[in-house]
């Protein structure tokens, strides 16, 4: 297996393969997304690939794409679509702007079922954060998948929010080299009212 890093739209030659990997990863438990979500991923991929700082890593077994990760630079002001409001609510406006805007944002990480357990996801994640601006990278995930939460923790990512206030279970993680990691535990306690 080999991993290749892509910048911008050059990865679109693999769009059908990415759709297939996405569907295999996210239409199964615990995510249980329907096929329309996989179709939506395919529709937004060309737009995402044009975002500033877009980076992707793809894993191959021969010619087959077995996994991928996509990322980009989070813009300023902080976006308001998708799950961004939950992330901002968990951190508050000051930390959101300081910790997330301008950082490498991990959007999707997916690995085919048959390729799991061999360190593929770890390698993909490391490939896209290797050159993150000032080491600043972040992601959000759902606590619906304890496996995902455990995986990110094992990779050295630090959870900085509790599940979102609207109870969708969204949590924010800062990457292993993010300079705000040292503030993560106090921030998490402060937002939960423990300080």
C-alpha positions as CSV (number, residue, x, y, z in Angstrom):
1,X,0.0,0.0,0.0
2,X,1.2,3.5,-0.8
3,X,0.0,6.9,0.3
4,X,-0.1,9.9,-2.0
5,X,-0.8,13.5,-0.9
6,X,-2.8,15.8,-3.3
7,X,-3.2,19.5,-3.3
8,X,-6.3,21.1,-4.8
9,X,-8.3,19.6,-7.7
10,X,-5.7,17.1,-8.8
11,X,-7.4,14.4,-6.6
12,X,-10.7,14.7,-8.6
13,X,-9.4,12.0,-11.0
14,X,-10.2,9.7,-8.1
15,X,-13.6,11.1,-7.2
16,X,-15.5,7.9,-8.0
17,X,-13.2,5.9,-5.8
18,X,-13.5,8.4,-2.9
19,X,-17.3,8.2,-3.2
20,X,-17.1,4.4,-3.0
21,X,-14.8,4.5,0.1
22,X,-17.0,7.2,1.7
23,X,-20.2,5.1,1.2
24,X,-18.5,1.9,2.6
25,X,-17.3,3.8,5.7
26,X,-20.2,6.0,6.5
27,X,-23.3,4.1,5.3
28,X,-22.5,1.4,7.9
29,X,-22.8,1.5,11.7
30,X,-22.2,3.6,13.7
31,X,-22.7,6.4,11.2
32,X,-25.6,4.8,9.3
33,X,-25.7,7.6,6.7
34,X,-28.0,6.9,3.7
35,X,-26.6,6.8,0.2
36,X,-27.8,10.4,-0.4
37,X,-25.1,11.6,2.1
38,X,-22.4,9.8,0.0
39,X,-23.8,11.4,-3.1
40,X,-23.7,14.8,-1.3
41,X,-20.0,14.1,-0.5
42,X,-19.4,13.5,-4.2
43,X,-21.1,16.8,-5.1
44,X,-19.2,18.9,-2.6
45,X,-15.8,17.3,-3.3
46,X,-15.0,19.5,-6.4
47,X,-16.0,22.6,-4.4
48,X,-14.0,21.5,-1.3
49,X,-10.9,20.8,-3.5
50,X,-10.9,24.5,-4.4
51,X,-10.8,25.7,-0.8
52,X,-7.7,27.5,0.3
53,X,-5.2,25.1,1.7
54,X,-7.0,22.0,0.5
55,X,-5.0,18.9,1.1
56,X,-5.9,15.2,0.7
57,X,-4.1,11.9,1.3
58,X,-5.2,8.8,-0.5
59,X,-4.0,5.2,0.3
60,X,-3.7,2.7,-2.5
61,X,-3.5,-1.0,-2.7
62,X,-2.3,-1.4,-6.3
63,X,-4.8,0.8,-8.2
64,X,-7.6,0.6,-5.6
65,X,-8.1,3.5,-3.3
66,X,-8.4,1.9,0.2
67,X,-8.7,5.1,2.3
68,X,-8.6,8.9,2.2
69,X,-8.6,12.0,4.3
70,X,-9.5,15.5,3.2
71,X,-8.6,18.8,4.9
72,X,-8.3,22.5,4.3
73,X,-7.6,25.8,6.0
74,X,-10.5,27.0,8.2
75,X,-11.5,30.5,7.0
76,X,-12.0,33.7,9.0
77,X,-14.7,34.4,10.0
78,X,-15.5,31.0,11.2
79,X,-18.1,29.3,9.0
80,X,-21.8,28.9,10.0
81,X,-22.9,26.0,7.9
82,X,-22.8,22.2,8.4
83,X,-21.6,21.4,12.0
84,X,-19.7,24.6,12.6
85,X,-22.2,26.1,14.9
86,X,-21.9,23.2,17.3
87,X,-18.1,23.5,17.3
88,X,-18.3,27.3,18.0
89,X,-20.9,26.8,20.8
90,X,-18.6,24.3,22.5
91,X,-15.6,26.6,22.4
92,X,-17.0,30.1,22.6
93,X,-16.3,32.8,20.0
94,X,-12.8,33.8,21.3
95,X,-11.3,30.3,21.4
96,X,-13.0,29.4,18.1
97,X,-11.4,32.3,16.3
98,X,-8.0,31.8,18.0
99,X,-7.7,28.0,17.9
100,X,-9.6,27.0,14.7
101,X,-9.5,29.9,12.2
102,X,-6.4,29.6,10.0
103,X,-5.8,26.0,11.2
104,X,-5.8,22.8,9.1
105,X,-9.3,21.4,9.4
106,X,-9.7,17.6,8.9
107,X,-13.0,17.1,7.1
108,X,-13.4,13.4,6.2
109,X,-11.3,10.4,7.1
110,X,-12.5,7.0,5.6
111,X,-11.0,3.6,5.2
112,X,-12.5,0.5,3.5
113,X,-13.6,-2.2,5.9
114,X,-11.1,-4.7,4.6
115,X,-8.2,-2.3,5.1
116,X,-8.9,-1.3,8.7
117,X,-6.7,-2.3,11.6
118,X,-3.4,-2.0,9.8
119,X,-2.5,1.6,10.7
120,X,-3.8,3.1,7.4
121,X,-6.0,5.7,9.0
122,X,-3.1,6.8,11.3
123,X,-0.8,7.3,8.2
124,X,-3.4,9.2,6.3
125,X,-4.1,11.5,9.2
126,X,-0.4,12.1,9.8
127,X,0.2,12.9,6.1
128,X,-2.3,15.8,6.0
129,X,-1.3,17.4,9.3
130,X,2.5,17.1,8.7
131,X,2.6,20.6,7.3
132,X,-0.3,22.2,9.1
133,X,0.2,26.0,9.7
134,X,2.2,26.4,12.9
135,X,1.2,22.8,13.8
136,X,-2.4,23.9,14.1
137,X,-4.9,21.2,13.1
138,X,-8.4,20.3,14.3
139,X,-11.4,18.2,13.6
140,X,-14.8,17.4,14.9
141,X,-16.5,14.1,15.3
142,X,-19.5,12.6,16.9
143,X,-19.5,10.7,20.2
144,X,-21.9,8.3,18.4
145,X,-18.7,6.5,17.5
146,X,-16.6,5.7,20.5
147,X,-14.3,3.9,18.1
148,X,-13.5,7.2,16.3
149,X,-13.1,9.1,19.6
150,X,-10.7,6.5,20.9
151,X,-8.8,6.4,17.6
152,X,-8.2,10.2,17.7
153,X,-7.1,10.1,21.3
154,X,-4.6,7.3,20.5
155,X,-3.2,9.4,17.8
156,X,-2.5,12.2,20.3
157,X,-5.5,14.4,19.5
158,X,-7.1,16.2,22.5
159,X,-10.8,16.7,23.0
160,X,-11.5,20.3,23.8
161,X,-15.3,20.4,24.0
162,X,-18.1,18.3,25.6
163,X,-20.8,17.0,23.3
164,X,-22.5,20.0,21.7
165,X,-25.3,21.8,23.6
166,X,-28.0,20.8,21.1
167,X,-27.2,17.1,22.0
168,X,-26.0,16.1,18.6
169,X,-22.9,14.7,20.2
170,X,-20.3,16.8,18.2
171,X,-16.9,17.2,19.9
172,X,-13.9,19.2,18.8
173,X,-10.3,17.8,18.9
174,X,-7.0,19.7,18.5
175,X,-4.2,18.0,16.7
176,X,-1.0,16.6,18.4
177,X,1.1,19.7,17.6
178,X,-1.6,22.4,18.1
179,X,-0.1,25.1,20.4
180,X,-3.5,25.5,22.3
181,X,-3.4,21.9,23.6
182,X,-1.9,23.1,26.9
183,X,-5.1,25.1,27.4
184,X,-7.4,22.2,26.4
185,X,-8.2,20.7,29.8
186,X,-8.9,24.0,31.6
187,X,-11.0,25.1,28.6
188,X,-13.0,21.9,28.7
189,X,-13.6,22.3,32.5
190,X,-14.5,26.0,32.2
191,X,-17.1,25.4,29.4
192,X,-18.7,22.7,31.5
193,X,-18.9,24.8,34.6
194,X,-16.3,22.9,36.6
195,X,-14.1,25.8,37.4
